[in-house]
C-alpha cells in the first residue's frame, strides 16, 4: 500500500526522509541516507499518447550534487527502497545525467540496473524542466530536458524513442538523492513547452 496520500507514492512505510507539498504534486527530500529514493505517480496509463513535465529545484550541499536526480517511467511494482533509482530493477527506466552544471553534456539511460552508453545530453540542473512522453500504442517513450529530447527523439513523429517495449500500466517515475542535494520535483499542471503533436498533457 502506498505510504501516504501524496500524488508521488512509494511502497514503503519506513522512509521518512521526504515531505509532501503543493497539493501532493511536489516531493522534497529533507535529509537522510546518502542514496536514491524512487517515487511513482499516482495515476498510470494503459493506452493513448501522454506527455508530462517535472520541475526540478535543488540546492547543492556537496560534490556530485545534480547528477543524482532522475526521471523515468515504470510500473507501481518499482523498487522504492533506499538505494534504488528508477531503472535499478525490472520495473522501470531512468534518465539521468553525469556531472554537475555546467558539465551537463553527458546523460544516460538506466535500465535493469545497467547504464547505457553516453547519450550526449541534454543534461539538467536546478530549475530545469524535465520532460517525458509515452505512446502506449507502440510501447515507446522519450525523455528530455528544457525543450530538448535525448537521442534526437521526437514523440510527435515517433522518431528515435529512448525506451521501447512498454506494456501494462506505466507511470512517471522520479528519483531523488536525500543527502548530496536537497531537492524537490513537481509535476507541472501547465506545460512550459509545446505538447508533441497527437499527445495529451498530464497522465
Backbone as a ProteinNet text record, in pm:
[ID]
protein_1_A
[PRIMARY]
XXXXXXXXXXXXXXXXXXXXXXXXXXXXXXXXXXXXXXXXXXXXXXXXXXXXXXXXXXXXXXXXXXXXXXXXXXXXXXXXXXXXXXXXXXXXXXXXXXXXXXXXXXXXXXXXXXXXXXXXXXXXXXXXXXXXXXXXXXXXXXXXXXXXXXXXXXXXXXXXXXXXXXXXXXXXXXXXXXXXXXXXXXXXXXXXXXXXXXXXXXX
[TERTIARY]
84.6	0	88.6	47.2	124.3	136.5	247.6	277	182.3	142.5	60.4	-29	-97.8	-191	-129.6	1.4	67.6	40.3	59.5	44.7	170.6	284.1	404.8	408.3	410.1	389.6	509.9	514.5	611.2	538.7	607.7	551.3	601.1	671.4	733.5	661.5	676.2	618.8	725.7	853.1	962.1	1063.4	1021.9	1113	1066.9	1119.8	1067.7	1136.4	1223.3	1313.3	1259.3	1131.2	1075.7	951	913.4	794.4	708.8	580.3	482.5	426.8	409.9	350.8	282.7	228.1	170.2	59.4	-31.3	-142.2	-102.3	15	63.6	147.8	162.1	238.4	389.2	432.8	575.6	625.7	739.5	811.3	945.9	977.7	1102.8	1183.7	1311.7	1399.8	1438.3	1441.3	1466.3	1579.4	1674.7	1787.4	1770.5	1873.1	1865.8	1982.6	1968.2	2080.3	2131.3	2258.5	2321.4	2286.2	2166.3	2123.7	1995.3	1958.3	1835.3	1711.5	1600.6	1469.2	1380.8	1303.2	1219.2	1073.2	1002.2	859.8	790.9	666	588.9	461.9	413.3	294.8	170	73.6	-43	-135.3	-125	-205.2	-116	-163.8	-92.3	-175.4	-111.8	-180.7	-160.5	-262.1	-256.6	-273.9	-319.4	-341.3	-322.7	-315.8	-305	-162.1	-150.4	-22.2	-21.6	78.5	80.8	215.2	207.8	326.9	318.9	433	434.4	566.3	562.7	680.6	694.7	819.4	850.5	954.5	925.5	1019.4	1113	1243	1344.5	1398.2	1396.8	1463.9	1559.3	1682.5	1780.2	1877.2	1928.6	2028.2	2150.2	2258.8	2375.4	2428.1	2467.2	2524.9	2651	2717.6	2840.2	2880.1	2965	3007.6	2911.5	2916.9	2833.6	2686.1	2638.1	2504.6	2394.7	2407.5	2295.8	2270.7	2373.8	2360.7	2275.7	2242	2165.9	2015.9	1971.1	1828.8	1792.6	1682.6	1647.7	1499.9	1465	1326.1	1314.9	1193.1	1179.6	1035.8	1019.2	886.5	890.2	779	774.8	639.5	631.8	505	513.1	400.4	393.1	462.2	518.7	598	744.8	779.5	917.9	969.4	1098.3	1159.6	1178.7	1109.2	1122.1	1201.6	1275.5	1363.4	1478.4	1536.6	1652.2	1763	1822.8	1933	1894.4	1765.7	1720.3	1666.7	1723.9	1677.8	1585.8	1506.3	1431.7	1525.7	1494.5	1580.8	1671.2	1668.6	1754.1	1703	1575.6	1520	1444.8	1366.6	1299	1169.1	1133.4	1002.7	1008.3	1120.4	1126.2	1253.2	1254.9	1368.4	1396.9	1523.7	1560.7	1648.9	1629.2	1711.7	1782.8	1915.9	1993.9	2118.1	2178.7	2299.4	2419.4	2536.7	2662.5	2738.7	2750.3	2829.1	2745.3	2807	2739.9	2741.2	2644.1	2650	2779.6	2847.6	2797.7	2835.4	2895.9	2935.8	2816.8	2722.6	2599.1	2575.4	2681.3	2667.1	2655.1	2660.3	2656.3	2529.1	2457.7	2336.7	2326.9	2249.7	2245	2104.6	2075.6	1954.8	1992.2	1921.6	1941.5	1829.8	1866.4	1769.3	1813.4	1729.8	1757.2	1890.7	1921.4	2042.5	2168.3	2158.1	2275.7	2261.9	2373.5	2374.3	2400.3	2332.8	2359.1	2491.5	2533.8	2644.6	2599.3	2694.8	2664.3	2569.2	2456.8	2359.1	2392.2	2490.8	2530.5	2436.6	2362.2	2270.4	2129.2	2036.8	2059.1	2074.5	2164.8	2176.9	2077.2	2079.2	1985.4	2037.3	1986	2026.2	1913.6	1948.9	1849.7	1756.4	1628.2	1518.4	1498.7	1551.9	1528	1385.7	1333.8	1207.4	1239.6	1205.1	1231	1105.8	1123.3	1011.7	1003.3	881.2	858.3	740.4	744.1	633.1	627.2	504.5	488.2	373.3	394.7	291.8	262.4	150.6	120.3	77.5	42.3	8	127.6	244.2	367.6	458.1	432.7	519.4	647.4	650.8	771.3	761.3	876.6	880.6	1005	996.5	1102.8	1125.9	1250.3	1285.9	1374.8	1367.1	1449.5	1445.3	1501.2	1506.2	1509.3	1437	1442.1	1416.8	1321.7	1280.3	1355.7	1453	1532.9	1516.3	1487.3	1471.1	1604	1628.6	1750.1	1752.5	1872.6	1895.7	1819.3	1803	1734.5	1594.6	1530.2	1395.9	1291.8	1179.2	1066.6	937.8	872.5	749.7	641.9	636.5	532.6	539	660.8	677.6	706.5	730.5	765.4	911.2	994.5	1135.8	1218.8	1312.1	1419.2	1371.8	1282.2	1242.7	1360.2	1365	1470.4	1440.6	1312.2	1266.6	1165	1172.4	1077.3	1024.3	916.1	865.5	782.9	729.3	649.6	511.7	464.8	331.8	268.5	144.1	76.6	42.7	49.5	21.1	151.6	177.2	302	276.2	373.2	361.3	491.7	485	607.5	676.7	810	891.7	987.7	1025	1133.9	1222.6	1349.8	1443.3	1520.3	1517.8	1587.3	1690	1802.2	1903	1884.6	1884.4	1845.6	1961	2082.4	2193.8	2274.8	2326.7	2412	2339.7	2208.7	2135.4	1998.8	1962.4	1827.5	1741.8	1661.7	1592.7	1444.1	1369.5	1229.9	1193.2	1093.6	1041.8	890.9	840.6	698.8	642	535	461.5	389.9	418.8	364.8	220.4	133.1	-6.3	-25.7	69.5	64	200.4	207.8	337.2	409	540.7	624.5	664.6	660.6	699	580.5	591.1	481.6	456.6	331.2	294	312.8	382.8	402.8	270.6	273	153.5	91.4	-38.8	-111.3	-108.1	-36	-23.5	-114.3	-149.8	-229.3	-139.8	-156.1	-71.8	-125.9	-35.2	-66.8	-128.1	-47.3	-103.7	-189.3
-118.3	0	123.8	225.4	348.3	412.3	481.3	533	643.2	731.1	844.5	886.1	996.7	1041.6	1140.7	1153.3	1235.2	1178.9	1261.1	1212.4	1139.8	1166.9	1086.3	983.7	855.7	749.5	656.8	583.8	477.4	355	242.4	118.2	86.5	180.3	155.9	232.8	187.4	257.6	306.1	294.6	327.3	423.5	505.8	600.9	742.8	804.6	933.2	1055	1036.5	1143.7	1231	1252.9	1341.6	1408.7	1518.8	1594.3	1617	1630.2	1647.9	1789.4	1853.8	1987.5	2010.1	2131.4	2172.1	2077.2	2045.5	1958.9	1817.6	1774.4	1640.8	1632.1	1743.1	1741.6	1749.1	1795.9	1817.3	1722	1659.6	1579.4	1647.7	1670.3	1734.8	1640.3	1627.9	1550	1636.5	1579.3	1655.7	1594.9	1533.5	1472.4	1323.1	1257.6	1113.5	1045.8	918.1	842.2	902.8	883	927	827.7	839.5	744.1	790	719.6	749.2	702.7	769.3	716.9	741.5	640.8	646.7	665.8	743.6	766.5	743.9	696.9	682.4	765.2	810.3	895.2	813.1	875.9	802	753	808.9	762	696.5	588.3	521.2	522.2	488.6	485.6	349.6	303.6	176.4	194.8	313.4	340.6	489.7	527.8	668.4	718.6	848.5	917.2	1028.7	1028.5	1117.6	1188.5	1314.8	1399.1	1465.9	1476.9	1544.1	1618.1	1713	1790.9	1795.2	1791.4	1793.3	1901.9	1991.6	2097.6	2046.5	2060.1	2022.7	2148	2150.6	2253.9	2184.9	2234.7	2168.9	2269.7	2237.6	2319.6	2232.1	2247.8	2161.5	2172.3	2055.9	2053.3	1968.7	1955.3	1876.7	1858.6	1762.5	1736.1	1639.9	1636	1544.3	1557.3	1680.3	1702.5	1680.8	1737	1738.2	1603.4	1524.1	1404.4	1296.1	1311.7	1207.7	1220.6	1327.3	1342.6	1269.9	1196.7	1104.2	1113.8	1107.8	1090.1	957.9	910.4	784.3	743.6	616.7	560.7	414.5	367.6	229.6	196.6	84.4	45.1	56.7	35.3	58.7	-48.6	-151.6	-251.5	-212.8	-92.5	-47.1	-47	-79.3	-86.2	54.8	86.4	218.2	214.1	107.1	101.7	199.8	241.2	329.7	265.6	343.5	294.4	255.7	263.5	223.9	345.1	370.3	476.8	416.5	498.5	446.2	378.3	256.8	181	81.9	82	-10.2	-153.7	-172.6	-307.3	-328.2	-434.6	-470.5	-394	-305.1	-240.7	-94.7	-49.4	89.6	123.7	246.1	303.4	441.1	480	610.4	686.7	817.9	907.4	1003.7	1005.6	1089.5	1138.9	1243.3	1299.6	1266.1	1294.9	1268.9	1399.3	1452.4	1573	1690.8	1777.3	1898.3	2004.8	2097	2210.4	2287.3	2339.4	2338.9	2213.9	2113.8	1992.1	1896.4	1929.8	1851.9	1794	1774.8	1726.7	1575.4	1507.3	1361.4	1313.4	1224.1	1169.1	1021.5	948.7	803.7	752.7	636.5	563.6	450.2	441.4	331.9	231.2	108.3	3.7	-127	-185.2	-314.2	-310.6	-196.4	-182.4	-154.6	-138.3	-114.3	19.3	88.9	217.7	199.8	282.6	286.4	357	358.8	444.7	590.6	682	824.1	868.8	930.7	978.8	1118.5	1184.6	1317.1	1428.5	1410.9	1514	1489.9	1579.2	1701.8	1673.6	1750.7	1744.9	1838.4	1842.5	1929.8	1961.3	2068.8	2111.2	2186.6	2274.6	2347.9	2426.5	2420.4	2486.8	2433.1	2317.5	2256.6	2201.6	2199.4	2133.4	2000	1890.3	1756.6	1706.3	1640.2	1604.8	1454.6	1404.4	1264.4	1251	1150.6	1122	971.7	918.7	776.3	755.7	666.8	623.3	477.7	453.8	317.3	229.7	290.6	212.3	141.4	204.3	145.5	92.9	133.4	95.3	174.7	291.4	373.4	491.8	535.8	651.9	734.7	862.1	959.6	1036.3	1078.6	1160.9	1275.9	1388.2	1502	1610	1726.3	1837.6	1969.4	2065.9	2204.8	2218.1	2141.3	2152.6	2066.2	1986.9	1901.5	1755.9	1669.6	1527.1	1454.3	1355.8	1275.5	1195.9	1174.6	1093	1144.9	1277.5	1340	1283.5	1251.1	1195.8	1297.7	1247.8	1333.3	1254	1269.1	1192.9	1220.5	1345.1	1381.8	1303.8	1269.1	1191.1	1043.9	1013.2	876.3	843.3	943.1	918	895	803.1	780.9	772.3	680.5	665.7	619.7	667.6	628.6	493	460.9	339	270.2	139.1	63.8	-55.5	-113.7	-237.1	-222.6	-103.5	-83.7	-146.5	-212	-272.9	-252.3	-292.1	-284.1	-141.6	-111.7	22	92.6	204.5	278.1	411.4	452.6	575	654.6	788	865.7	827.6	823.1	796	911.2	933.4	1024.9	958.3	995.9	950.1	1068.9	1086.5	1196.9	1141.8	1211.7	1172.9	1257.5	1193.5	1261.1	1316.9	1317.5	1371.4	1471.4	1430.1	1519.1	1647.2	1639	1754.5	1758.6	1876.3	1897.3	1940.8	1851.5	1875.2	1849.9	1909.4	1872	1865.3	1783.9	1771.2	1790.6	1864.6	1898.8	1862.9	1784	1760.5	1889.8	1941.1	2069.5	2055	2144.5	2139.9	2201.2	2287.5	2353.2	2336.2	2293.4	2271.4	2401.5	2397.5	2509.9	2501.1	2380.3	2358.1	2302.3	2302.4	2256.9	2107.8	2073	1932	1867.4	1754.5	1689.7	1662	1670.6	1650.6	1514.3	1515.4	1391.4	1345.4	1414.8	1375.7	1460.4	1404.3	1473.6	1505.5	1626.1	1663.2	1606.7	1550.2	1510.2	1373.9	1273.7	1141.6	1142.8
0	0	0	-72.2	-80.7	57.8	78.1	210.8	253.8	164.6	204	88.3	105.1	3.1	-94.5	-94.9	-195.9	-333.8	-434.9	-571.5	-618.6	-553	-573	-460.4	-495.5	-398.6	-387.5	-274.7	-251.6	-200.3	-199.5	-148	-7.9	55.3	184.2	294.5	416.7	531.5	628.2	590.8	684.1	624.1	528.8	465.1	496.7	603.7	648.9	588.7	492.1	453.1	339.8	334.8	234.3	288.7	222.3	260.3	136.6	158.6	52.8	59.5	-57.1	-58.7	-193	-209.3	-336.7	-381.3	-288.3	-322	-358.7	-311.1	-341.5	-466.1	-540.4	-665.7	-644.9	-526.7	-500	-392.8	-419.8	-321.2	-294.4	-166.8	-127.1	-39.1	-66.9	19.5	138.3	257.9	380.4	462	395.1	464.6	475.9	530.7	545.3	478.7	441.2	385.3	255.5	231.6	107.7	-1.6	-55.8	-156.3	-221.8	-329.7	-400.6	-324.3	-354.5	-324.5	-447.1	-482.4	-602.4	-563.2	-644.9	-627.5	-762.1	-758.1	-881.5	-873.8	-989.9	-998.3	-968.9	-904.7	-855.9	-966	-1084.1	-1196.4	-1299.8	-1356.6	-1464.3	-1592	-1702.7	-1831.5	-1896.4	-1966.3	-2038.7	-2188.1	-2229.2	-2371.1	-2395.2	-2522.4	-2557.5	-2561.8	-2591.2	-2600.1	-2496	-2408.6	-2293.7	-2281.9	-2241.4	-2223.8	-2086.7	-2017.2	-1887.6	-1867.1	-1775.4	-1738.2	-1586.9	-1540.7	-1398.3	-1373.8	-1280.3	-1243.1	-1134.2	-1158	-1059.9	-993.4	-862.3	-784.1	-689.1	-681.4	-594.8	-537.1	-418.9	-350.4	-322.8	-397.3	-375.7	-233.7	-178.1	-43.6	-39.7	-152.7	-159.3	-303.9	-331.6	-467.3	-535.2	-667.8	-746.1	-708.4	-703.1	-649.9	-751.6	-868.1	-960.7	-1025.9	-1043.9	-1123.9	-1058.4	-934.3	-866.6	-886.8	-948.5	-975.7	-1105	-1102.5	-1210.5	-1241.5	-1370.2	-1410.1	-1485.3	-1501.9	-1572.3	-1590.8	-1624.6	-1644.2	-1600.8	-1544.4	-1499.1	-1439.6	-1368.1	-1307.7	-1156.2	-1088.8	-944.9	-863	-926.9	-855.4	-847.3	-897	-894.6	-751.1	-736.6	-604.4	-549.1	-439.2	-377.9	-248.3	-225.8	-109.2	-125.1	-12.7	-16.7	-98.8	-187.2	-268.4	-408.8	-441.9	-574.5	-650.5	-767.2	-856.1	-961.8	-1029.8	-1143.8	-1243	-1281.6	-1370.6	-1300.6	-1166.6	-1091	-1093.1	-1128.5	-1132.4	-1263.5	-1270.9	-1395.1	-1417.9	-1325.5	-1331.7	-1374.6	-1429.1	-1471.4	-1546	-1595.5	-1667	-1607.7	-1602.5	-1550.3	-1646.8	-1651.3	-1733.5	-1639.5	-1644.8	-1555.4	-1625.8	-1567	-1626.5	-1541	-1594.7	-1524.4	-1514.4	-1395.2	-1373.7	-1329.3	-1248.8	-1202.8	-1311.3	-1310.8	-1402.5	-1380.4	-1486.3	-1624.9	-1704.6	-1641	-1711.5	-1719.5	-1804.5	-1811.1	-1949.7	-2025.3	-2162.5	-2171.4	-2058.6	-2058.4	-1989.3	-2055.3	-1994.5	-2029.3	-1949.1	-1960.7	-1933.5	-1988.1	-1955.5	-1861.8	-1749.1	-1653.5	-1674.5	-1711.4	-1744.7	-1681.6	-1600	-1536.5	-1461.2	-1401.1	-1322.3	-1400.2	-1531.3	-1615.3	-1687.6	-1702.7	-1770.2	-1919.4	-1999	-2142.5	-2168.3	-2294.2	-2332.7	-2324.6	-2328.9	-2315.9	-2427	-2387.7	-2485.2	-2535.8	-2473	-2519.1	-2478.4	-2370.7	-2324.6	-2376.2	-2341.9	-2265.1	-2116.3	-2052.7	-1908.9	-1843.7	-1712.2	-1643	-1504	-1445.4	-1312.3	-1245.3	-1153.3	-1076.4	-1167.6	-1139.8	-1212.2	-1354	-1383.6	-1514.7	-1523.5	-1645.5	-1675.4	-1741.3	-1675.7	-1726.8	-1797.5	-1910.4	-1996.4	-2016	-2023.8	-2055.5	-2149.6	-2233.4	-2324.5	-2347.2	-2356.7	-2382.9	-2480.6	-2576	-2670.4	-2637.9	-2570	-2526.6	-2643.8	-2755.5	-2873.5	-2932.7	-2924	-2975.8	-2864.8	-2740.6	-2629.8	-2623.6	-2689.1	-2693.8	-2598.2	-2547.5	-2459.3	-2487.2	-2451.6	-2472.9	-2344.2	-2319.9	-2205.1	-2253.1	-2182	-2219.2	-2113.7	-2148.1	-2053.8	-2128.6	-2073.8	-2120.7	-2270.3	-2320.3	-2459.5	-2557.8	-2511	-2598.7	-2557.5	-2654.7	-2627.6	-2642.9	-2557	-2565.8	-2695.9	-2747.7	-2868.1	-2989.4	-2997.1	-3110.9	-3129.1	-3018.2	-3024.7	-3066.3	-3111.4	-3148.6	-3130	-3015.7	-2993.3	-3097.3	-3145	-3240.8	-3370.7	-3412.4	-3535.5	-3506.2	-3377.9	-3339.8	-3355.1	-3384.9	-3415.4	-3289.3	-3298.7	-3201.8	-3057	-3025.1	-2884.4	-2799.4	-2677	-2584.4	-2521.9	-2509.9	-2444	-2534	-2544.9	-2627.7	-2549.2	-2599	-2542.3	-2416	-2388.5	-2268.3	-2283.8	-2179.9	-2179	-2042	-2028.3	-1899.4	-1861.4	-1732.9	-1681.1	-1648.4	-1714.6	-1697.1	-1626.9	-1543.8	-1465.1	-1471.3	-1464.9	-1447.1	-1316.8	-1319.5	-1201.6	-1178.6	-1052.3	-1019.1	-915.8	-916.5	-815.3	-761	-629	-563.1	-465.7	-451.6	-353.9	-228.6	-114	9.4	91.2	33.7	111.6	31.2	-84.6	-162.2	-202.3	-223.3	-270.6	-203.1	-155.2	-102.9	-220.7	-271.1	-397.3	-383.5	-474.8	-487.4	-634.2	-665.1	-800.3	-796	-894.3	-900.1	-1035.9	-1036.9	-1160.4	-1198.1	-1316.7	-1359.3	-1408.9	-1362.9	-1406.4	-1544.5	-1584.3	-1715.4	-1782.2	-1907.3	-1971.7	-2005.9	-1999.2	-2039.9	-2186.5	-2242.4	-2381.6	-2459	-2589.7	-2674.4	-2652.7	-2637.3	-2627.6	-2764.6	-2773.8	-2903.8	-2974.8	-3106.4	-3187.4	-3157.7	-3130.1	-3104.5	-2961.1	-2874.9	-2734.4	-2645.7	-2531.3	-2428.9	-2311.3	-2255.4	-2141.8	-2012.5	-1932.1	-1796.2	-1779.7	-1743.5	-1717.2	-1590.5
[MASK]
+++++++++++++++++++++++++++++++++++++++++++++++++++++++++++++++++++++++++++++++++++++++++++++++++++++++++++++++++++++++++++++++++++++++++++++++++++++++++++++++++++++++++++++++++++++++++++++++++++++++++++

